Amino acid sequence: AQKITQTQPGMFVQEKEAVTLDCTYDTSDQSYGLFWYKQPSSGEMIFLIYQGSYDEQNATEGRYSLNFQKARKSANLVISASQLGDSAMYFCAMRERQTGANNLFFGTGTRLTVIP
Amino acid sequence: GAGVSQSPSNKVTEKGKDVELRCDPISGHTALYWYRQRLGQGLEFLIYFQGNSAPDKSGLPSDRFSAERTGESVSTLTIQRTQQEDSAVYLCASSSRTGGRAGYGYTFGSGTRLTVV
């Protein structure tokens, strides 16, 4: 089974609007961390936001927020006030404590296009 | 350096040849990771180094793949007898933390795009 599922291969959003990128995860571990990364056309992976499984509040970092619904095992990324520079691939990832916490499992990504 | 540096940025090689990819992590980062990203796919974990501990090689797809790292410095990923399915972007990341929120501190390089013809 896939540990991270991103069901939206591509998304479009109007500039200045908000957009939600979906991510669901699969783990039997009680302790885990969820991450979102942005990959622009340059190829570099840029860390955006982190949510720990025991964190009670949703993580926020500037225009990024993570809608963490533990019971549903979802960790959707919300980008508010989209900008043209937000056009990129976005990857959801998870680290589990039980696997030794040495690596992140990544989803297949969502390509976001911001329309002027 | 200021970031994770990878070289070469692009490599085209003939099937059957060996290739070496290099990663220069951020100074002081004890953890180093290699990932593979095939076209249109997510990142696939290959190998993890932490200080002088034995590396976690659980993600290496075959014995044609190997990696080395001396201490907390440069790492090289070697692919022997390359095959066309090895064509991908190989990303390196380093981190100053281990376990727990270690991923919080991942810094990725820009990758090496490998094309096997």
Chai-1 contact restraints between the chains, C-beta under 6 A:
chainA,res_idxA,chainB,res_idxB,connection_type,confidence,min_distance_angstrom,max_distance_angstrom,comment,restraint_id
A,G33,B,G103,contact,1.0,0.0,6.0,A-B,restraint_1
A,F35,B,G103,contact,1.0,0.0,6.0,A-B,restraint_2
A,G43,B,S110,contact,1.0,0.0,6.0,A-B,restraint_3
A,G43,B,G111,contact,1.0,0.0,6.0,A-B,restraint_4
A,E44,B,F108,contact,1.0,0.0,6.0,A-B,restraint_5
A,E44,B,S110,contact,1.0,0.0,6.0,A-B,restraint_6
A,M45,B,F108,contact,1.0,0.0,6.0,A-B,restraint_7
A,Y50,B,Y104,contact,1.0,0.0,6.0,A-B,restraint_8
A,F91,B,G42,contact,1.0,0.0,6.0,A-B,restraint_9
A,R95,B,G103,contact,1.0,0.0,6.0,A-B,restraint_10
A,A101,B,G99,contact,1.0,0.0,6.0,A-B,restraint_11
A,N102,B,Y48,contact,1.0,0.0,6.0,A-B,restraint_12
A,N102,B,D56,contact,1.0,0.0,6.0,A-B,restraint_13
A,N103,B,F45,contact,1.0,0.0,6.0,A-B,restraint_14
A,N103,B,Y48,contact,1.0,0.0,6.0,A-B,restraint_15
A,L104,B,G103,contact,1.0,0.0,6.0,A-B,restraint_16
A,F106,B,G42,contact,1.0,0.0,6.0,A-B,restraint_17
A,F106,B,L43,contact,1.0,0.0,6.0,A-B,restraint_18
A,G107,B,G42,contact,1.0,0.0,6.0,A-B,restraint_19
A,T108,B,Q41,contact,1.0,0.0,6.0,A-B,restraint_20
A,T108,B,G42,contact,1.0,0.0,6.0,A-B,restraint_21
A,G109,B,G42,contact,1.0,0.0,6.0,A-B,restraint_22
